[in-house]
Amino acid sequence: MKLIPIILVLALVGAGAVKVLAATPTQAPTTQVNIDGYAFKAPSITIATGTVVVWKNLDDDPHTVTAVDGSFDSGGLAQGDTFRHTFSKPGTYQYYCKVHPMMRGTVIVKEASS
């Protein structure tokens, strides 16, 4: 009779531990690119697959972050706005600002090391 409560307690504790572990997500690496002085700072970055790139507009004027291949587009970003994109495939991604086409940048994505 004493074994049943102990087994029940162990089962409940184990179930709780599984929920806690499952509820703790892994943070993806993040890199920030500021938009400042009508330029992407830095204009070229190299990252690993799975990295999130966050662009932040520090200029008074609106800008976009638009992939040349159409794979991502921020829409208009006002001063202080951010745009996030996760790069899941290796490759070279060129982007520009639709409002100011002379503003250009490149993201080089390499396979993440195991």
N, C-alpha and C positions, 0 to 999 in steps of 0.2 A: 504493500500500500504506500510506503514512503517513496518508492521509486517513481511512481506516476507524477507526483508534484515536481520532483527534481527534473524529470525528463521534460515536463511541460515548461518549466522555468527556462531550461536550456534552449528549448525550441523557440521560445519567445525572445530571449536574448539574442540568439542567432539570427532570427528574422529581423530584429531591429538593426543589427549591425549591417546586414545586407542592404537595408533601405538607406542607411547613412552613407555607405560606400557608393551606392548607385546615385545618390543625390549630389555627389561632389563631382562637378564636371572638370575636365582638364582644360586649362586656359591655353588658347592658341597663342603663339608668339605674335607680337604686334610691332609694327614699324610706323612711325608718323612722318608724313611729308607736309611741310607747311607751304602754303601759297602766300607769297609775300613779294612785294615789289614787282608784280606782274611776271612772276616766275615760280616754277616748282622748285623748292629747296629741299632736297637734292634732286637734280634733274634725272639722275640715273641711280637706281638702287638694285642690289642683288639680294634676294631672299630665298628661303627654303619653301617648298610646297607646304601648304597649310597655314602660311603666315597671313595675318590680316594687315592690310595697309590702310591707314587712316589719313586722309587728307584734311587739312584744316585751313580755311580761308582767313588770312589775317589782313587782307586788303579791304579798303572801303568799297570797292566795286565788286559786283558779282562775277563768279567764275564757274566753270564746269570742269569735271574730270571725265573725259570721254575717250574710250578706247578706240583706236583707229579701226580695229576689227569688229567693233560693235559689241564686244563681250561685256562691257559695263559702261554706265553713264550716270553721273551723279545728279543730273538736272542742275538747275541754278543753285549756287551756294552763296548766300549773303555773308557778310563779315561775321566771323565766329562760328559759322556752320561747319559741320564735318561730314565726310562721306567715308564709309567703310566698305572694303571689298576683300574677300578671302580668295587667295590664289591657290587653287587645288591642283593645277596641272603645270608641269615644267614648260617653259617657253619664254619668249621675249614679247612683252606687251608694250606697245607704244601708245601713248595717250596725249591729248591736247585739250585746250580750253576752246569750246565752240565760240565764245564771245571774243576771245583774243587768240586766234589761231597760231600766232607766233610763239605762244607758250606751249612748250612740248616737254614730255618726260618719257622715261622708259623704266619698266619693271622687268628685271631678269629673274626668272624663277627656276631654281635648281632643285633636283630631287632631294628630299630631306634625308639626312644620314640616319641610319638606324642605330 
